[in-house]
C-alpha cells in the first residue's frame, strides 16, 4: 500500500491553530515544505479548515489541518469554538502558533485550556523570532518548556528565516502516540502458526474487487502476528472447517451473516466479528457492550440515533437506515423514533436520545470515535455500535464475546 493509499483514519492528524496575523499559515508551509496554506497579508484569509494528506518525516503519513485564524481580541466566538472543537475531535496533536513579540492573549489562553480539556497534546510556537521585539533569550530558536502554559512544550521559530522548524517537527513527533502503544485488532489474541478463518460475504457496499477496510486491516494484523489467514464466503465456511487439519484459533465473521456463521461454527471454536474487533481496536468495546444491554430498557416512543462515520450512497446505507431499524422494531415489538446522521454531522446535543448506535467507525480516527462516545457518556446516553447491536438482537452477542470473558458480566 503506497503512502497516498494510507486511510485517513490511520494518519496522524495535526491541527494548526492561532490568531490572525501570527504567521500560522507560513509555519504550516514551512513545516510541510509546500504551499499548503493560503498566505496573504490580509487578516483572516483562511475561512474554513483545510485538510491535506501528506508524508511528513519523522512521522510518516499525516493529515495536516490548517484552521481559520481566530480573532486577537476578546473571547473566542461561539462559532469559532465549535469549529475548533470539531477539529480537535479528530486531532492527535495541536500546534498553537503565537506572535513571539508579545505575551499570550486571552484567546490563546482559552485555546490552550480547550486543548487540555479535550486531552489533545499541544505545542506552543513562538513565531517571529527574527523580529526585534522577540525576547533575546528566545532568538536562537529550538525548544524550551513553556512559560505560562504549564507543561506544554514551546518552540521558538521564524517562518521567514526557517529557524526552529526542524525542532518543531521533532516536538510534534514526540507528542504523537507511537506504533508500539497502539491497540491491536486481533494479533495479540493469536500465537504464531494459529489459523484464523475470516468469513467475508461479498458486500454490495464495497467497491468492486476490494474488501472493506476492517477486513483488510484484520488480515494484515493476523499476518503480522505470524498467523495463517483463511478467507471464505459464508456458504463455504462449513466445508472449509471440515478441510482444515488443525482446529482454527478463531472464526471472525461479518455481522450481517452472524446467525448463519454461528450455526456453522462448532461450539468449541471461538467466534467473534469484525465489528467487535474494531470496537476493541477503537477503544470502546466495553462501552458498546454496556450500550447494547440498554436495548432492553427502550420504551415505546423513545428516540434512537443511528450514526455512520462515512457518507456513501444510500444503497449501502441500507444497514443503518433500513436493516437495523427493522431488526430493532421486530425485536422490541413496538415502534421507536429513529434519527440518522452520517459523516461529520454528529449532533453535539444527544440529550433527547435513549441510545446511540454508531457504525464501526473504520473511516474515523480512534480519537473521533472516542470523542463521540465521550459526548454520549457526558450526557448519560448509552452508546453502542452496529455489529454489537446486531449480535445482541440475534442472541449471539454472548457467544461472540467468548474471547473477552470479562465483558460477559456487562450483559447480565
N, C-alpha and C positions, 0 to 999 in steps of 0.2 A: 504494500500500500504506500503510495507516494505521500510526500508531506502535504500536498494540497488535498489529498483524499482523507486526511485525518478528520473525523467527525467533529463538528463544532463543540459537542458536549465533552469531548476528550481534550480540548485545548485549554491551556491556562488562560483565563480571562483577566486582562489587566486594564483597569479603568483609570483614565486620567481626568483629574478634576482641578478646578481653580477659578479664581475671579477673572474678570475680563482684563486683558492687557498685562498679564503677568508673564506672557511668553509661553503659555501652556502648549499651544499648537506647535510652536517652534521646538519645544522639548520633545513632543511626540515625534516630530520629524527627525530630530537628532537621534533619539533612541532607536527608531525603526530604520534609519538610514534611507528614508524615502519621503517624498512629499505626500504623506498620507492625509495630513490635516490641511484645512484651508487656512492660509496665513495671510493676514491683511492688517494694515494699521487701523482699520475701522473697528471700534469696540463691538464685541458681540457678533462676530462673523459666523461662528458655529451655532446653529439653532437647534439641531437635533443630534442625538448621539450618533457618531459614525462608527460602524463596526468594520474591522478589516482583519482577515485571516492572514497570518504570515509566519515565517520561521524566524525566531529570534534567539540567538545564542546568548548565554549558555543554557537557555530553557528548552529550545525545540519549538514545536508548533504552538503558536499562541493566537489569541483573539485580542486585538487592541481595540479599546472602546474610548473614543475621544468625545467628551461630553461638552455641552454648551457652557460657556463661561458664566459663572454666577455673578451677581451684582456685588460691587465692592461695598455698597452702602447698606447698612442695617441688616435686618434678618433675612434669611432665605425665604423667598416667596413660597406659598403652599404648593404651587405647580412645580417649581424648581425642586423642592424637597421630594415631591412624589416621583419626579423623573429620576432624581439622583438615587432614591431608594430602589427604583426599578432596575437601574444599572447595578447597584450594589447587590441586588438579589442574585445576580449572575457573575459577580466579580470575585476572583480569587485574591486579588491584591488591588489596593487603591493607591494611586500616586497623586499627592496633592501638590500642585505647583504654586509657589508663592513668590512674591517680589522680595528678594533678599535685601533690598534697600530700606525696608520698613518692617515693623513688628507685624505679627499675625493679626488680622482684623476679626471682627465679630463673626462674619460669615464663614471665615476659615476655621475659627474655633468650633463653630457649630457643625461644620462638615466633619472635623476630627471626632467630635462626640458621636456623630451619626455612624462613622466607620466603626468606632468602638462598640456602639450599641448593636451593630449588625455583625460583630465579631469578624470584621474584614481587616486583615493585617494591612498597615499603611506605611508609606514612606513620605516624608515631607521634603520637598525640593525647594531650596532657597536659590532661586534663579537670579540672573543679572549680576553675577559676581564680578563682571567686568566693569560695572559702573562704580563711580567714586563713592556713592552712598553706602555700598555694601560694606559690612563690618570687616576691618582689616584682618581679623583672625580667620575670617572665612575665605579670604581671597585665593587661597591655594587650591580650592576645590577639594573633592574627596568626601568622606563620610564621617559624621560625628553623631553622638547621641543627642537627642532632641533637647532644645531649650524651650520650656514652656508647653511641651506636648507629651509629657510623661515619658514612656519608654520607646516611643516611635523613633526609628532611625531618621536622621536628617542628612540629605545630600546637598552639597553646595555646588551649583553648576553655573555655567554660562553657555546658553544656547548659541550665542554669537561666536565665541571662541572654542566651543566644543569641550570646555574643561568640565570634569566631573561626570561626564556622560557614561564612561565605562564603569565607574564606581556605582553609579545609579543602577545600571543593568545588573551588576553583581548583587546589589542590595535587593532588587526585585526578586532575583533568582533565589536568594536566601529565604525570602519570605514565603516562597511557594512551597506547598507540600511536596515532598519528594516521592518518587515512584514507590519506594520501599514502604512508605507509610500508608499507601493507598489500599483500599479494601480489594479483596479478590472476588471474582464472580463465583468460582467453584473450585479452582485449583487447590485451595487449602484443604478441601474435603477429599482429595484423591491422593493415592500413592503412585509412584512410577509404575507403569505397565497395567494400571487399572483400566478397565473398559467402561466408558460412559456411552449409553445409547441415547441419541437425540431424536425425538420424533417431531418432524417438521412437515406439516401439511403445506402444500404449495399454495401460498397465500395470494389471493387476487390483489391484495393491497400492496404487496411487494412488487417493485419494478421487475419486468420480465428478465429472467436469467440471474436474479440476485436473491440472496437471503436477506431477511430483515436484520437490522443492526444487533439486537441482543443475541441472535443466533450466531452471527459472525464472531462476536466478542467471546461468547461461551466456547466456541470451537477453538479459538486462539488460546484461551486460558487453559483449556484441557491439554492442548499440545505443549504449552509452556510448562505444565506440571508433569511432562513426560508420560501423559496418559494416552490411551487409544480412544479415538472418537469414531463411533459408528452412527451414520445419519440415515434415517429411514422415514418413509411416509407412514401415516397412521395405520393403513391397512397392510403394511409389510412387517409390522412390529412382531407379531406372534411368530412368524416364520424366521425372522432374524434372530430372535431369542433362542429358538429351537436349534439354530445352526451354530451358535456360539459354543465353543468347547469349555469356556470358562464363564462363570456367573458374573454378569456386569456389576460394577460397584454401584451404579445408579442408572435410572431412566429419567431423562429430562424431557418434558413434553410442552408443546404449545397449549395454552389454557383452553383454546376453543375445542380441542379434541380430548380433553382431560378424561371425560367419562369413559370413552372407548379405550383409551390407553390404560386407565386404571383397571378395567376389566381384563385386559390382555397381559398385564404385568403381574407375575407371581408375587404373592404377599411378602415373600422373604427378600424381594429386591426393592431397595429404597426408591421411591418415586417422588419427583418434585417437578416444578415447572419453570420456564424461563422467567415468568413474571415474579415468582417468589425469589429466584436467584437475583434478579435485577433490583427488587425491593431491598434485598440484603446489601447488594453492591452500592446502592444509592444511600444506604444508611437509615432506611425507615421500615424495615421488616416488622420489628416489634410493634411499632405504632399501627402499621397496616393490619396486623392480626387482631389487635385490640379494636380497631375501627370496624373490621368485618363482623366482630361479635355484636356490634351496635345495631346491625341489621335487625336483630330480634326485637329491639326496642322501638323500631319505627311504628308510627301510628298513622291512621288514615289522614290524608291531607298534609302530612309532613313534607318539607321541601328537601330534595337531594340534589347536590351539584355534581354533574359528571364532567370532568375536565380532561382535556387532551393537551399534550405538550406541543404537538406539531399541527400544522394546518395542512390538510391534504384533501383530495376530492371526496365528496360525500359518499361515493361508493365504498370507500374504505372506512369512512366514519361509521359505517354500519354497526360496528361493535359497540361504540359509545352511544350512538343516538338511537339505535334500533334494538340490538340484541340484549344489552344489559337492562335497559328499561323494561323490556318484555319479560326477561327472566325474573327481575325483581318483582314485577306485578304478579306473575304466576306464583312465585314463592310466597309472597305476603298474603295474596288472596284479596287484596283491596288496592285501590288506586292511590298513588302518591304523586306529588308535583315534582317534575324533573326539569332542571335547568341545565343547559350545556354551555361550556366555554372551551375555546380552542386557542392554541398558540399562546401569545403573550397576554391574552385577555383574561387573566385570572383576577377575580374581584378581590379588593382589599378587605371589604366587609363581608364576613361569612356568617354573621350572627343569625341570619334567617334560616340557616340550613341545619338539618339534623344529622347530616352525613355528607362528606365529600368523597367521591370515588374518582381517583386520578388514574391516568394511563400509566404504563410502566416507566415513562419519563426518559426513554432512551435518547431523545433529542434535546434534553435539557441537561444542564450541568448538575452535578451532585448538590452543589450549593443551592441552585434554584429549586430543586425538588424539596430539599430540606427546608428552604425558606417557606415554601407553600405549606409544608407540613407544620412548621412553627406558627404560621399565621392561624392555621386551624386550631392548634393546641392553645395558643394565646386566647382564643375565643371559645375554648371548651367544645369545639366541634370535632367529632370523631373523623378520622382521615384514613382511607384505605386505597387499594388500587384495583384495577380491572381483574387481573389474574386471581387475586386473593378473594375478591368478591365472587367470581365465577366458581372457584373451588368451594367456597363456603356454601353457596346456593345449591351446588350439586352434591353437597355432603361429602366431599373428598378432601377438604382442607386439612382435616386431622391427619389423614394418611400422607398428604404431600408435605407435612411439616415433620415427618419422621426423622429427617436428617437434623432437625433442630428441636430436640426434646424439651428444652427449657421454655419453648413457646406454646407447647400444648396446654399448659395451665391457663394461658390467657383465654382459651376458648371455653373454659368451664364456667 
